[in-house]
Amino acid sequence: MAKRPAPQGPPPERLSVSKLGKRRNREAVLPPEALLPELTLGGDPSQRVAGPPPPLALRTHGDEGLSLVLADAVAASGRSERATHGFHAYPAGMHPDCARAVIAACPGPVHDPFCGGGTVLVEAALAGRASSGTDLSPIALLVAGARTADPGLAGPLRAASRRIAAAGQLRSPVEPGDERLQEWYEPHVHDELARMMALIVAEAEPLRSLLEAVFSSVVVKASYRESDTSNRRVVSHRPPGTTSVLFHKKARELARKLEELPPHEAPRLRLADARRRGPPPGTGIVITSPPYPGVYDYLPMQQLRLAWLGLDPGRGLAAEVGSRRSFRALGRAEALTQWRADTAEWIACQGEALESGARLAIVVGDGLVGDRPVDALGPTVEAMRLAGLEIVARASADRADHARDTLRTEHIVLGEKRARVSAQPKPAAT
Ligand SMILES: C[S@@+](CC[C@H](N)C(=O)[O-])C[C@H]1O[C@@H](n2cnc3c(N)ncnc32)[C@H](O)[C@@H]1O
């Protein structure tokens, strides 16, 4: 993989607000090199690195200081592997530097209603802030919980995984399992996984969940599935014993990464619909990236993991916001109407629970349905206003989408809860 080119010349100068010469509430177009001067612009495909490419253009709006913070956040590019971020694949993760920039600028406990693999919660832990999160997917909560686990569990995790991996390699008979699972593995790989799983479920919490997350991190890699985001079948061979070795390696990786986290309070995690459950009282900043319209099917993508771990997606399947399958089933116009209604509902639920002065930051990307763009910014801003939030700043970044030979735009919108002004003034006391 090509490496990011080393910076040339003197260190980049950070652009000061005054140099940008923006006026409040006027759209400002930032030259992207002002914020990211060390990166090659234009996303030369031969120079591509893992993670999002640098933006081609940035636009800001609103409060000068905060819109610069947001521009920096939405421009985050490349890969960031600090602490536990790199452990376990999770689709459409927020860039850790984006979460870090917004958290640093907004005080108080942090909440993410679409927490996915827990990027925001890891950054909250690194910043020494209390946090909470919800998601519809039990796999999301398993991963988020593992990435934010107590660093004190690293030692017990190493010891238990060594024992379990050794048992996985023994050729002892296993109970005949789920036929749908067997189809996706070489027989010896399936049996190794089944032997390890039988031992994992016998462990007590909180170690059991950590071991399940490690197990979950290997089940797609060891299968015939092409990747996490594609269920195309690609038959491949894994020598006997290597799946257990991979499990042990991933457990040691998680243990090492957990030890990079400072001692922190475990985030409060709940399996819940973001349209129904808001942030806990006292939350200072809700920061989240909801599903982009028509891009992914989050729960169906986790089929193999759900089956191995005996987890039921339950009503979650019907409650997923903006799913790709809803766009296929309902057609573009109806699915967009549904996505807008869901967006208004979850923002109202989060916004109404916030106390005056608390903030909501939403990272949202324009969707792409049938090669036609879907505007995500307009409905998001409108829903925030309706929920009693004043839009204090926003920033947008355009990036090259080489696969489709087009530009994709991502936005961050920051709203602040205002005290409700009573519509009817009270009659003067007599
Ligand atoms: C873009 S991902 C979030 C990724 C996350 N920010 C991270 O960095 O890993 C969107 C998440 O929304 C979840 N989701 C979809 N509909 C939901 C709903 N109605 N309530 C709660 N979570 C939902 C999906 O399961 C998925 O994990």
The ligand as an SDF file (V2000), in Angstrom:
LIG
                    3D

 27 29  0  0  0  0  0  0  0  0999 V2000
  -22.6300    5.1730   10.4400 C   0  0  0  0  0  0  0  0  0  0  0  0
  -22.8580    3.8700   11.5750 S   0  0  0  0  0  0  0  0  0  0  0  0
  -22.2100    4.5720   13.0490 C   0  0  0  0  0  0  0  0  0  0  0  0
  -20.7280    4.3660   13.0790 C   0  0  0  0  0  0  0  0  0  0  0  0
  -20.0920    4.9160   14.3310 C   0  0  0  0  0  0  0  0  0  0  0  0
  -20.1400    6.3610   14.3890 N   0  0  0  0  0  0  0  0  0  0  0  0
  -18.6500    4.4410   14.4180 C   0  0  0  0  0  0  0  0  0  0  0  0
  -17.7360    5.2730   14.3750 O   0  0  0  0  0  0  0  0  0  0  0  0
  -18.4260    3.2210   14.4670 O   0  0  0  0  0  0  0  0  0  0  0  0
  -24.5900    3.9510   11.8550 C   0  0  0  0  0  0  0  0  0  0  0  0
  -25.1080    3.0260   12.9640 C   0  0  0  0  0  0  0  0  0  0  0  0
  -26.4950    3.3270   13.1370 O   0  0  0  0  0  0  0  0  0  0  0  0
  -27.1360    2.1390   13.5950 C   0  0  0  0  0  0  0  0  0  0  0  0
  -28.5790    2.3590   13.4560 N   0  0  0  0  0  0  0  0  0  0  0  0
  -29.3500    2.3520   12.3280 C   0  0  0  0  0  0  0  0  0  0  0  0
  -30.6170    2.6940   12.6150 N   0  0  0  0  0  0  0  0  0  0  0  0
  -30.6620    2.9300   13.9580 C   0  0  0  0  0  0  0  0  0  0  0  0
  -31.6850    3.3500   14.8670 C   0  0  0  0  0  0  0  0  0  0  0  0
  -32.9410    3.5660   14.4680 N   0  0  0  0  0  0  0  0  0  0  0  0
  -31.3520    3.5320   16.1770 N   0  0  0  0  0  0  0  0  0  0  0  0
  -30.0830    3.2980   16.6160 C   0  0  0  0  0  0  0  0  0  0  0  0
  -29.0790    2.8940   15.8050 N   0  0  0  0  0  0  0  0  0  0  0  0
  -29.3540    2.7180   14.5020 C   0  0  0  0  0  0  0  0  0  0  0  0
  -26.5150    1.0450   12.7700 C   0  0  0  0  0  0  0  0  0  0  0  0
  -26.6340   -0.2020   13.4080 O   0  0  0  0  0  0  0  0  0  0  0  0
  -25.0500    1.5300   12.6910 C   0  0  0  0  0  0  0  0  0  0  0  0
  -24.2790    0.9380   13.7040 O   0  0  0  0  0  0  0  0  0  0  0  0
  1  2  1  0
  2  3  1  0
  2 10  1  0
  3  4  1  0
  4  5  1  0
  5  6  1  0
  5  7  1  0
  7  8  2  0
  7  9  1  0
 10 11  1  0
 11 12  1  0
 11 26  1  0
 12 13  1  0
 13 14  1  0
 13 24  1  0
 14 15  1  0
 14 23  1  0
 15 16  2  0
 16 17  1  0
 17 18  1  0
 17 23  2  0
 18 19  1  0
 18 20  2  0
 20 21  1  0
 21 22  2  0
 22 23  1  0
 24 25  1  0
 24 26  1  0
 26 27  1  0
M  CHG  2   2   1   9  -1
M  END
$$$$
